[in-house]
Amino acid sequence: MENIIDDLNYRGLIKDYSNEEEIRKLLSTPQTVYCGFDPSASSMHIGNFVMIATLMRLQRAGHRIIAVVGGATGMIGDPSGKSKERVLQTPERVKQNTQNIHDQLAKFLDLKDPKKGLLINNYDWLSKITLLDYLRDYAKYFSVNYMLAKDIVSSRLESGISLTEFTYMTLQSIDFLHLHREYGVNIQIGGSDQWGNLTAGIDLIKKLEGPEAKAECMTGHLITRSDGKKFGKSEDGALFLDPKLTSPYKLYQFFYNQSDEDCIRYLKIFTFLTKEEISKIEKEHLAALGARIGQKVLAFEVTKIVHGEEKANEAKNMSEALFSNDFASLTQENIEELFENYKISIDSIEPLEDLLIQIKAASSKREAREFLKNNAISINGVKESDGNKVFTKDDCLFNKYLIIKRGKKNYYLVEVK
């Protein structure tokens, strides 16, 4: 089988290896690889998708993957990347989040055959360990000095860290040990902020199973933009995988609006296009930067992977309709989402000249006439110059909406009550 490491390196997905040579050797034959997912929110976001996609790549390369939802560790809280203690969630909230994350992962991973993929909850084994068992069988193998030396803990010493979050590393290590023993897991993957937890798991396995035990890890890069800012944040916050929290159109637009510097890099990270396909797109993209060739492919491919081809086509259609000023093919829901921030309700339709003033598209009759004279006004995608024209309900899209555009970028969604 082709070694997946070469593809992961080409895509710039791996930041750290516990031992790249040994991992390459392991992955030259079918392996079982696991990754943990924290149920700290009701939905995963696009940053989490990097790890999901890495599991998908490993699975497609012939390896068995195990996705572990942290139903138990989610009750504790990981100190990584945080300057203060997280507020502990209720058991009910963790349980609900765990189910949501479980359902999302099941969309992306092939779990029909347990020999190819499993989705499990670490609450199933961690909840069965008594306090005395934990202290005798596991905690004795972690020296305090060893744990303090880990960045994941040392970064919190000044602001303070509770015993609760201090023990998180040991619980994740127990996960790795349990999966190594029960499922033959030899490789764990995780985000770069998890390095201390991942390597602690390797050390625990070698202490309990012997120094020759096969146990390695690798971490994914924290994805950033070309300006150094953290990836995955939009003006509205995180980009969630749940379409109720982040619509397919918003996800499409986020990737469509990426810079020329970033879009080719993101094609490697987020899509399953081949090296040859990406190289071809890159050449076409660089030859005509204004056409946004790379961004269009990126936006469509990511939306297709996350939400399916139908939703990707719908998001693409919405984007193109906005660009072409042709709204005939859009649904009412499409229109309401596209212009949700530009909606104005009116009780009756005035002549166009007065309507422009009413919705504040013009400040005076004189200005309204100037806009109309200069062909700067369009109604539902059609240029209008007659200021005396009165639109009826029959002229409205879905008998309720007039999409008024002034100039190149000023939109007004007029809802006629």
Buried (B, 14 or more C-beta within 10 A) or exposed (E): EEBBBEBBBEBEBBEBBBBBEBBBBBBEEEBBBBBBBBBBBBBBBBBBBBBBBBBBBBBBBBBBBBBBBBBBBBBBBBBBEBEEBEEBBEEEBBBBBBBBBBEBBEEBBEBEEEEBBBBBBBBEBBEEBEEEEBEEEBEEBBEEEEBEEBEBBEBBEEEEBEEBBBBBBBBBBBBBBBBBEEBEBBBBBBBBBBBBBBBBBBBBBBBBBEEEBBBBBBBBBBBEBEEEEEBBBBEEEBBBBBBEBBBBBBBBBBBBEBEBEBBBBBBBBBBEBEEEBBEEBBEEBEEEEEEBBBBBBBBBBBBBBBBBEEBBBBBBBBBEBBEEBEBEEBEEEBBBBBBEEBBBEBEEBBBBBBBBBBBEBBEEEEEBBEBBEEEBBBBBBEEBBEBEBEBEEEBBBEEBBBBBBBEEEEBBBBBBE
